[in-house]
Amino acid sequence: MSTRNSSNCLSRSGHEALTEGIIITDRTDVCTYVNRALAEMTGFEPGDLFGRPAASLGTEHVQEALGRKTLDRLEGIADRYETQLMRKDGTVFWVEISAGPYPDVDGNIVGTLSVVRDITEKKRAEQAREKLEVQLRRSQKLETIGTLAGGWRTTSTTS
């Protein structure tokens, strides 16, 4: 086994051990590799994703933006962002994607390497916290109005 094949084999087996999803695409955004974690995250079998545009995993309203980000990778631009993807069963979930250019052994950009982390629970917690903050502000306003109204009544009844 050559060093190149050996290191490729080791890195691929390492990808399978990760809990984050890994996806490698070619220059046209077609999936050439996905690890088991990404397949489990999306509900697809890894083989179902080969040959499929990676942007097609996005919800309809983010697919175009994901395609534009692929063009950035071809320009050598790495990025980290949050977006929504869609599972095989149609459910939508939040992910954080860290993506960068994927070079060949000669340094030519041949695609994109992305690490995908499911942040759905984090997003739910943020939304719940925001909802509680809105409720707290609302109750504080009502308390202030009540205090002002009570002070007004006291002032107007003593006059």
C-alpha positions in Angstrom: 0.0 0.0 0.0 1.4 3.4 -0.9 1.8 6.2 1.6 -0.9 8.2 -0.2 -3.3 5.3 -0.1 -2.4 4.4 3.5 -2.9 8.0 4.8 -6.2 8.2 2.8 -7.3 4.9 4.4 -6.3 6.0 7.9 -8.1 9.4 7.5 -11.2 7.8 6.1 -11.3 5.2 9.0 -10.8 8.1 11.4 -13.8 9.9 9.9 -15.9 6.9 10.6 -15.1 7.2 14.3 -16.2 10.8 14.6 -19.6 11.8 16.0 -19.7 14.8 13.6 -20.8 14.3 10.0 -18.1 14.5 7.3 -19.0 15.1 3.7 -16.6 15.5 0.8 -17.9 16.8 -2.5 -16.3 17.3 -5.9 -16.1 20.7 -7.8 -19.7 20.4 -8.9 -21.0 19.8 -5.2 -21.6 16.1 -5.8 -21.0 13.9 -2.8 -18.0 11.7 -3.2 -17.7 10.6 0.5 -19.9 10.8 3.6 -19.2 9.2 7.0 -21.6 7.1 9.0 -22.4 10.0 11.4 -23.7 12.2 8.5 -25.7 9.3 7.1 -27.3 8.7 10.5 -27.9 12.4 11.0 -29.8 12.6 7.7 -31.5 9.2 7.8 -29.9 8.1 4.5 -27.5 5.2 3.9 -24.1 6.5 2.8 -24.5 4.9 -0.6 -27.8 6.9 -1.1 -25.8 10.1 -0.9 -23.0 9.3 -3.4 -23.5 11.1 -6.7 -26.1 13.4 -5.2 -25.6 17.2 -4.9 -24.8 18.1 -1.3 -27.0 21.2 -1.4 -30.0 18.9 -2.0 -29.8 18.0 1.7 -30.7 21.6 2.5 -34.3 22.8 2.9 -35.7 24.3 -0.3 -35.1 27.9 0.8 -31.3 27.3 1.6 -30.3 25.1 -1.3 -29.3 28.1 -3.5 -27.2 29.6 -0.7 -25.5 26.3 -0.1 -24.7 26.2 -3.8 -23.1 29.6 -3.6 -21.0 28.5 -0.7 -19.6 25.7 -2.9 -18.4 28.4 -5.3 -16.6 30.1 -2.4 -14.8 26.9 -1.6 -13.5 26.7 -5.2 -12.1 30.2 -4.6 -10.2 28.9 -1.6 -12.6 30.4 1.0 -13.4 28.5 4.2 -16.5 29.2 6.2 -18.5 28.3 9.3 -22.3 28.8 9.4 -25.6 27.5 10.7 -28.3 26.3 8.4 -31.2 23.9 8.2 -31.0 20.5 6.5 -33.7 18.0 5.8 -33.7 14.3 6.7 -34.8 11.6 4.4 -38.2 11.5 6.2 -38.7 15.2 5.5 -38.0 16.5 9.1 -35.9 19.7 9.3 -33.0 20.0 11.7 -30.4 22.6 12.5 -26.7 22.1 11.8 -23.4 24.0 12.1 -21.2 23.4 9.1 -17.5 24.1 9.0 -16.4 23.8 5.3 -13.3 24.4 3.4 -11.6 23.8 0.1 -10.5 20.2 -0.4 -7.2 20.0 -2.2 -5.6 17.0 -4.1 -2.0 16.0 -3.4 -0.8 18.7 -5.7 -2.7 21.4 -3.9 -5.4 21.9 -6.5 -8.9 22.5 -5.1 -10.9 19.5 -6.2 -14.0 20.0 -4.0 -15.2 20.8 -0.5 -14.6 19.1 2.9 -17.3 19.8 5.4 -17.8 18.9 9.1 -21.5 18.9 10.0 -22.7 19.0 13.6 -26.3 18.6 14.6 -27.2 21.7 16.8 -31.0 21.1 16.9 -31.1 20.8 20.7 -28.9 23.9 21.1 -31.4 25.8 18.8 -34.4 24.5 20.8 -32.8 25.6 24.1 -32.0 29.1 22.6 -35.6 29.4 21.4 -36.9 28.4 24.8 -34.6 30.9 26.5 -35.7 33.7 24.1 -39.4 32.8 24.9 -38.7 33.0 28.6 -36.9 36.4 28.2 -39.9 37.8 26.3 -42.3 36.6 29.0 -40.0 38.1 31.7 -39.9 41.5 30.0 -43.7 41.4 29.6 -44.2 40.6 33.2 -41.7 43.3 34.2 -43.7 45.8 32.1 -46.9 44.8 33.7 -45.3 45.1 37.2 -44.1 48.6 36.3 -47.5 49.6 35.0 -49.1 48.1 38.2 -46.6 50.0 40.4 -47.3 53.3 38.5 -51.0 52.8 38.6 -50.9 52.0 42.3 -48.8 55.1 43.0 -51.2 57.2 40.9 -54.2 55.9 42.9 -52.5 56.6 46.1 -51.6 60.1 45.0 -55.0 60.8 43.5 -57.0 59.5 46.6 -54.9 61.5 49.1 -55.3 64.8 47.2 
